[in-house]
């Protein structure tokens, strides 16, 4: 036996800020086989702050200022964990995550941005539109337009902007342009718009050349924007703000841009913080309290340069330093020292096609400045936007070689052996030996002679036990998620037979390339993820068995008891039954797309949320409604699983391809020619199916063959029970779609007919 390779250090990047996206791109351009990288994201999409004022003014579409970090990371071969980080334990080297097990690191870097200071003031959280998180501001700004247009024209609509830094000044101009532009496009006069900027300091744009503040004041006066300095908001109300001086300033809307506030991630970490709660860092970008924890961007304060503003330009400059220093610390080389630039080009968008600028102690303005700003911002964004608005790979990334990724095999249920292989082997065994010794066959309720999802047998006391086993190759480096999905997938076999699971045993093959400590951590994450679901469902994890082999595979042996007097089986469909599906299709192609860096982060989020949702509610609804036929849709694809039911029931069916429910992104990826590695194997079933003209041209046709991981239940529902079944699902907010109808067996022997019903 060969000795295990030396473990690679694990680097965890927390957050998708301006510095970290540069690290991801640099790893993509210059692979780093000496380390294992993971990026932890609270949301899959990062928003580029430099273009937010332009979006507010209506100059940019939302997609133009968003960086989908997931395809960028996957192109770099970096694993993705979609979970909010809530803390860090430097002593144990763990990142604490919300509602899940902490993950281990050898080195960690934080680029998580900041919040807005002063949110704790009375009424601010309730009544103000805060500028952080930026993604929330971007989503909510349209609501401000609707409020303005709905405002009574007889009285002014007053907007108060708290904060006179660069962000507050830009918003004062761009919000004004947005609302007046909305009124013009709506063909309405609208109410009078008044914008007031309130700044606690004696002057706006403190820290910038004085001439820039003078220019901003002059431009504000031309537009009727009122600026009040030396005033501080002390409290917010629904229609006003109360100033520290006691004055009450009317406000129909309050935008909160008073400066950066620290997040809670570092507050219990035992790391030194500055007086505002930001973690202190050294010139190497390491935190003062730990050589293994780095922090960049707005979440950190440079100990030697504490007056450095919380501005995106510094995070952008820190990105290359961080990449080099992470590589150097892994290699045991001296680290570089970052020194913030003493001067930089400032460009402030005024929302009307002009901008103000400052550098070298002087200022300037005009349309040329806005053209320059737009060119700089777009050039920056092209480096990180892997997918265009239509989901196609952007030109910038088409030139980059990804052929090595294309040959990677899919995980999850897409890694199963073909259905015909399994059917033939089990059929031969059943023909030769039955279900087992003759004295035991009487106890078998579901066994080799049946095509059902689980086995069932009666104990000597007469109790019926339903049992199944299922496992798959890991589809992600997020082992906690893999464990949770594997548990949902294994339990689904019992739910598909109308049984309630009670006990589970884990079956895990750990990668042989890992050392003992890493294997232990992998197993812990897998079992912790599984327990998060098993505990919720009242299923006891009794133990399990582990082996070591080429790759991580995870599964469970599960046992339970029937929910009703009779089990759900695949052989009880009858003509006239509706065919109902309780989850959307497309996990195979979406996971494949994400693996190759061609899938959006929001698609991954939707797919994983569906995969970890158990089929318990659907099973209970089917049993309570008195239904008899069901199966779960997994790796063999919808049409193969349906064919199993139809053959066992000696009937046929019509399936409406237009009715197939699709996960976000699945249709786009299939239309682009992407397929899971098991797709063509599943597609063989089409030989036994009649496809009506037009059906195969429908973009959803290929969903019939896409392998599903932890898919939904496919249930036969008589019309008389349909309302009851649907109502039970609706009460628990489980969507179900009727995709077809069972019909008598066809003379030509076609298992099913795929149609395209005009809608």
GIPESUL-V853041 format. One record per run of one state. SS is the DSSP state (@ for helix, = for strand, . for the rest). FROM is the first residue (numbers start at 0). LEN is the number of residues. If there is no record, write none. Layout:
ss=SS from=FROM len=LEN
ss=SS from=FROM len=LEN
//
This chain:
ss=. from=0 len=8
ss== from=8 len=6
ss=. from=14 len=3
ss=@ from=17 len=12
ss=. from=29 len=5
ss== from=34 len=7
ss=. from=41 len=3
ss== from=44 len=3
ss=. from=47 len=1
ss=@ from=48 len=9
ss=. from=57 len=4
ss=@ from=61 len=4
ss== from=65 len=3
ss=@ from=68 len=7
ss=. from=75 len=3
ss== from=78 len=4
ss=. from=82 len=2
ss== from=84 len=5
ss=. from=89 len=4
ss== from=93 len=4
ss=. from=97 len=5
ss== from=102 len=2
ss=. from=104 len=2
ss== from=106 len=4
ss=. from=110 len=4
ss== from=114 len=2
ss=. from=116 len=7
ss=@ from=123 len=4
ss== from=127 len=3
ss=. from=130 len=3
ss=@ from=133 len=17
ss=. from=150 len=6
ss== from=156 len=6
ss=. from=162 len=3
ss=@ from=165 len=20
ss=. from=185 len=7
ss== from=192 len=7
ss=. from=199 len=10
ss=@ from=209 len=14
ss=. from=223 len=2
ss== from=225 len=4
ss=. from=229 len=3
ss== from=232 len=4
ss=. from=236 len=3
ss== from=239 len=4
ss=. from=243 len=4
ss== from=247 len=3
ss=. from=250 len=2
ss== from=252 len=4
ss=. from=256 len=3
ss== from=259 len=2
ss=. from=261 len=11
ss== from=272 len=1
ss=. from=273 len=5
ss== from=278 len=3
ss=. from=281 len=4
ss== from=285 len=2
ss=. from=287 len=2
ss== from=289 len=6
ss=. from=295 len=1
ss=@ from=296 len=3
ss== from=299 len=3
ss=@ from=302 len=3
ss=. from=305 len=6
ss=@ from=311 len=20
ss=. from=331 len=14
ss== from=345 len=4
ss=. from=349 len=5
ss== from=354 len=5
ss=. from=359 len=2
ss== from=361 len=5
ss=@ from=366 len=16
ss=. from=382 len=4
ss== from=386 len=1
ss=. from=387 len=5
ss== from=392 len=1
ss=. from=393 len=1
ss=@ from=394 len=4
ss=. from=398 len=4
ss=@ from=402 len=4
ss=. from=406 len=5
ss== from=411 len=1
ss=@ from=412 len=3
ss=. from=415 len=3
ss=@ from=418 len=15
ss=. from=433 len=4
ss=@ from=437 len=4
ss=. from=441 len=2
ss== from=443 len=3
ss=. from=446 len=8
ss== from=454 len=4
ss=. from=458 len=5
ss== from=463 len=10
ss=. from=473 len=5
ss=@ from=478 len=18
ss=. from=496 len=2
ss== from=498 len=13
ss=. from=511 len=4
ss=@ from=515 len=22
ss=. from=537 len=2
ss== from=539 len=10
ss=. from=549 len=3
ss== from=552 len=10
ss=. from=562 len=6
ss== from=568 len=1
ss=. from=569 len=8
ss== from=577 len=4
ss=. from=581 len=3
ss== from=584 len=1
ss=. from=585 len=1
ss=@ from=586 len=9
ss=. from=595 len=5
ss=@ from=600 len=11
ss=. from=611 len=4
ss=@ from=615 len=9
ss=. from=624 len=4
ss== from=628 len=4
ss=. from=632 len=5
ss=@ from=637 len=12
ss=. from=649 len=2
ss== from=651 len=5
ss=@ from=656 len=3
ss=. from=659 len=2
ss== from=661 len=1
ss=. from=662 len=3
ss=@ from=665 len=6
ss=. from=671 len=7
ss=@ from=678 len=10
ss== from=688 len=3
ss=. from=691 len=9
ss=@ from=700 len=5
ss=. from=705 len=7
ss== from=712 len=5
ss=. from=717 len=1
ss=@ from=718 len=13
ss=. from=731 len=5
ss== from=736 len=7
ss=. from=743 len=8
ss== from=751 len=4
ss=. from=755 len=4
//
